[in-house]
Amino acid sequence: MNPNNRGSLVAGVILIGLGVLFFLFNLLPGVNFNKLWPVIFILLAAGFFIPPLLWPQQRQELSGLFIPGSIMLMLGLIFFYNTFTNDWASWAYVWTLIPGGVGLGLCLGSWYGGWGKDSMAVGQWMLAISVLVFGLFGTLFGSPALKIAGPILLILAGLLLMARAFRKPGSGQVKP
């Protein structure tokens, strides 16, 4: 295979996957598209995640695709939650997870593309703040499941910050 044709191969695989998925949705009894449509976002995320893996010699440049891929992944997970729980009112605060998707993409891009510590730190902070804000709003306004998950997220974040306070500067070790 010509290495220049990998993009066509990826696009072809994604289109075939979508076609098979829609085929199954329409033909199999009991398969309800009303609950499974967020899979489209997961497939789109995979379409963004695959190119950096297919062209490792261009990993630094292509790792930027992890950012839109992570946003698509986050949207897919949010929509799965909404469709299975029918909790569409959660969009009043669940959108706060979308910047967390950007942070996740920055973390993945920094890790795989070797972008450096600064972009990794920005991604981690974006992800952490996004999850914390979601946890806070979920605790205050969420469904019963989110009123349990929200405080757990806040407790975990507090424990991580306390553990971070006991680390020695410039190392991953805990102070004695």
C-alpha positions as CSV (number, residue, x, y, z in Angstrom):
1,M,0.0,0.0,0.0
2,N,1.2,3.5,-0.9
3,P,1.8,5.4,2.4
4,N,0.2,8.5,0.8
5,N,-3.1,6.6,0.5
6,R,-3.5,6.0,4.3
7,G,-5.9,8.9,4.6
8,S,-8.2,7.3,2.0
9,L,-7.9,4.0,3.8
10,V,-8.9,5.6,7.2
11,A,-11.9,7.5,5.6
12,G,-13.0,4.3,3.8
13,V,-12.9,2.3,7.0
14,I,-14.9,5.0,8.9
15,L,-17.5,5.1,6.1
16,I,-17.8,1.3,6.0
17,G,-18.1,1.3,9.8
18,L,-20.9,3.9,9.7
19,G,-22.6,2.0,6.8
20,V,-22.5,-1.3,8.8
21,L,-23.8,0.4,11.9
22,F,-26.7,2.0,10.1
23,F,-27.4,-1.2,8.3
24,L,-27.6,-3.1,11.6
25,F,-29.8,-0.3,13.2
26,N,-32.3,-0.6,10.3
27,L,-32.4,-4.4,10.0
28,L,-32.0,-6.0,13.4
29,P,-35.2,-6.3,15.4
30,G,-34.8,-4.8,18.9
31,V,-31.9,-2.5,18.0
32,N,-33.2,1.0,18.6
33,F,-31.4,3.8,16.9
34,N,-33.0,6.2,19.4
35,K,-30.6,5.0,22.1
36,L,-27.5,4.2,20.1
37,W,-27.0,7.3,17.9
38,P,-24.2,8.7,20.1
39,V,-22.0,5.9,18.7
40,I,-21.6,8.3,15.7
41,F,-19.6,10.6,17.9
42,I,-17.5,7.8,19.2
43,L,-16.7,6.8,15.6
44,L,-15.9,10.4,14.7
45,A,-13.5,10.4,17.7
46,A,-11.9,7.3,16.4
47,G,-11.5,9.0,13.0
48,F,-9.5,11.8,14.7
49,F,-7.5,9.4,16.9
50,I,-6.3,7.0,14.2
51,P,-4.2,9.3,11.9
52,P,-1.5,10.1,14.5
53,L,-1.2,6.3,15.1
54,L,-1.0,5.5,11.4
55,W,1.7,8.1,10.6
56,P,4.1,7.9,13.6
57,Q,6.8,9.8,11.7
58,Q,4.5,12.8,11.9
59,R,3.3,12.3,15.4
60,Q,4.1,15.8,16.7
61,E,2.1,17.5,14.0
62,L,-0.8,15.0,13.8
63,S,-1.2,14.8,17.6
64,G,-3.3,17.9,17.4
65,L,-6.1,15.7,16.1
66,F,-6.4,14.3,19.6
67,I,-8.1,17.6,20.6
68,P,-11.2,17.4,18.3
69,G,-11.2,13.7,18.8
70,S,-11.5,14.1,22.6
71,I,-14.2,16.7,22.1
72,M,-16.2,14.2,20.0
73,L,-15.5,11.4,22.6
74,M,-16.8,13.7,25.4
75,L,-19.9,14.6,23.4
76,G,-20.6,10.9,22.7
77,L,-20.3,10.0,26.4
78,I,-22.6,13.0,27.3
79,F,-25.2,12.0,24.7
80,F,-25.0,8.3,25.9
81,Y,-25.8,9.5,29.4
82,N,-28.6,11.7,28.2
83,T,-30.2,9.1,25.9
84,F,-30.1,6.3,28.5
85,T,-31.2,8.3,31.5
86,N,-33.5,10.8,29.5
87,D,-31.9,13.5,31.7
88,W,-31.7,16.2,29.0
89,A,-32.1,18.9,31.6
90,S,-28.5,18.1,32.7
91,W,-27.3,20.1,29.7
92,A,-27.7,23.2,31.9
93,Y,-24.3,22.1,33.5
94,V,-23.0,19.0,31.7
95,W,-21.6,21.2,28.9
96,T,-18.8,22.1,31.4
97,L,-17.3,18.7,30.5
98,I,-16.6,19.9,26.9
99,P,-13.6,22.0,27.9
100,G,-12.5,18.9,29.8
101,G,-12.5,17.2,26.4
102,V,-10.1,19.9,25.1
103,G,-7.9,19.3,28.2
104,L,-7.9,15.5,27.6
105,G,-6.9,16.2,23.9
106,L,-4.1,18.4,25.1
107,C,-2.9,15.7,27.5
108,L,-3.0,13.0,24.8
109,G,-1.3,15.3,22.3
110,S,1.4,16.3,24.7
111,W,2.0,12.7,25.8
112,Y,2.0,11.1,22.3
113,G,3.3,14.1,20.3
114,G,6.0,15.1,22.8
115,W,4.8,18.7,23.0
116,G,6.3,19.3,26.4
117,K,5.4,19.7,30.1
118,D,3.6,23.1,29.6
119,S,0.9,21.8,27.3
120,M,0.5,18.7,29.4
121,A,0.0,20.9,32.5
122,V,-2.5,23.1,30.7
123,G,-4.4,20.1,29.6
124,Q,-4.5,18.6,33.1
125,W,-5.7,21.8,34.6
126,M,-8.4,22.2,32.0
127,L,-9.6,18.6,32.5
128,A,-9.5,18.9,36.3
129,I,-11.3,22.3,36.5
130,S,-13.9,21.0,34.0
131,V,-14.6,17.9,36.1
132,L,-14.7,19.9,39.3
133,V,-17.2,22.4,38.0
134,F,-19.3,19.5,36.6
135,G,-19.1,17.8,40.0
136,L,-20.2,20.9,41.8
137,F,-23.1,21.6,39.5
138,G,-24.0,17.9,39.4
139,T,-24.1,17.9,43.2
140,L,-26.3,21.0,43.4
141,F,-28.7,20.4,40.4
142,G,-28.2,16.9,39.1
143,S,-30.2,13.8,39.0
144,P,-29.9,11.4,42.0
145,A,-27.0,9.6,40.3
146,L,-25.1,12.8,39.8
147,K,-25.9,14.0,43.3
148,I,-23.8,10.9,44.4
149,A,-21.1,11.2,41.7
150,G,-20.6,14.9,42.2
151,P,-19.5,14.8,45.8
152,I,-17.2,11.8,45.0
153,L,-15.5,13.8,42.3
154,L,-15.0,16.7,44.8
155,I,-13.6,14.4,47.4
156,L,-11.2,12.8,44.9
157,A,-10.1,16.2,43.7
158,G,-9.4,17.4,47.3
159,L,-7.4,14.3,48.0
160,L,-5.3,14.8,44.8
161,L,-4.6,18.4,45.7
162,M,-3.6,17.4,49.3
163,A,-1.3,14.7,47.9
164,R,0.2,17.3,45.5
165,A,0.9,19.6,48.5
166,F,3.1,17.0,50.1
167,R,5.3,16.4,47.0
168,K,8.8,17.8,46.9
169,P,9.2,20.6,44.3
170,G,10.4,19.2,41.0
171,S,9.9,15.5,41.8
172,G,7.1,13.1,42.0
173,Q,8.0,12.0,45.5
174,V,6.1,12.8,48.7
175,K,7.8,14.9,51.4
176,P,8.8,13.0,54.5
